[in-house]
Amino acid sequence: MWKMEVTIMNRELNTHKNENFQFLEWSDKIAAIISKRILNPLLHWEPIYRLTSLYEEEKKGMKVLLDFATQILEDRKVYWKEHAEELKKIDAEDDEVPKVPLFFVDQLMKLFIVDKKLKEEEVIGHSRTILVGGYDTTGTTSAYLILMLAMYPEWQTKIYEEIKTILPDKNQDIQYEDLNKFDYLDRFIKETLRLFPLVPFMGRQVTETMKLGKYTIPPEATIICPILYLHRDEEIWGPTANEFDPDRFLPENMEKIHPYAYIPFSGGLRNCIGLKYANAFLRIFLIHVVRNLKFRTDLKMKDLIFDLKFLLNILNKHMVYVEKWND
């Protein structure tokens, strides 16, 4: 998670060193509250929900999270107002001036201070969304990837050999264009996301009357799409839907699958705002990890016990042994 904090918000939060721990603690609590409300129809009605202790807890926790995001923004706003000239030069057409990529929060500051294309409340809203929404998602997915490496050593070896072929020097920097060269790595990540979609369900509000099978859905109704069950539906993925098999994502196999049968980042116009970032992050993370370390575990797929707190977690924890490659 701390990598997301640095690359998105330009801030080293050090939650892995127990600094800013209140942010970490309340993020977990808010996720649990959201899950309880979603799974209890009585709490869907706002007047009832506001009478509960969950509502008071949510208010307290959201204040902590949103104040935290606002403070980061205030710090960056002060910095860039003092360095506005530097922001203006970033898009200058000068081949002798190297382009410096901006952190997400600094891109927002440029759009707000220099380009004046965003209002301050829009900057605050986007920052809060990416900070709160990005919390723990890439971190937990990374843990699932490592667990699958440990659980399926034959795929771990395939990925290791592929990395050695494409990036033979362990100290070699990974370029963005390198990410499209991996085959085993790509299929491995997709299969992990199929079996363990971090957000196991999503909601959509109906905007006009629609037919869903034999049912008629009225406008303003909310439909819940169970992504976890969709990804493990035997009618779509076959009798081995609950088994780990990255070869499902070979082109000839995916031709038979409806594009909306696989939606780990949601789909359509309201898909995940961090889709491209997450895809790049997970690939870079896995390359760095696998070319230096290998993993093993005593856990089997059938042993995993799921725990739903808005995100999909496992009660077994991600128990793996870590060692170095021999070569």
Sequence and secondary structure as in RCSB ss.txt:
>XXXX:A:sequence
MWKMEVTIMNRELNTHKNENFQFLEWSDKIAAIISKRILNPLLHWEPIYRLTSLYEEEKKGMKVLLDFATQILED
RKVYWKEHAEELKKIDAEDDEVPKVPLFFVDQLMKLFIVDKKLKEEEVIGHSRTILVGGYDTTGTTSAYLILMLA
MYPEWQTKIYEEIKTILPDKNQDIQYEDLNKFDYLDRFIKETLRLFPLVPFMGRQVTETMKLGKYTIPPEATIIC
PILYLHRDEEIWGPTANEFDPDRFLPENMEKIHPYAYIPFSGGLRNCIGLKYANAFLRIFLIHVVRNLKFRTDLK
MKDLIFDLKFLLNILNKHMVYVEKWND
>XXXX:A:secstr
 HHHHHHHHS    GGGTTTHHHHHHHHHHHHHHHHHHH GGGGSHHHHTTSHHHHHHHHHHHHHHHHHHHHHHH
HHHHHHHSHHHHHHTT   TTS      HHHHHHIIIIIS  S HHHHHHHHHHHHHHHTTHHHHHHHHHHHHHH
H HHHHHHHHHHHHHH  STT    GGGGGG SHHHHHHHHHHHH  SS  EEEE  S EEETTEEE TT EEEE
 HHHHHT HHHH TTTTS  GGGGSHHHHTTS GGG  TT  GGG  TTHHHHHHHHHHHHHHHHTTEEEE S  
GGG  EEESSSEEETT    EEEE   
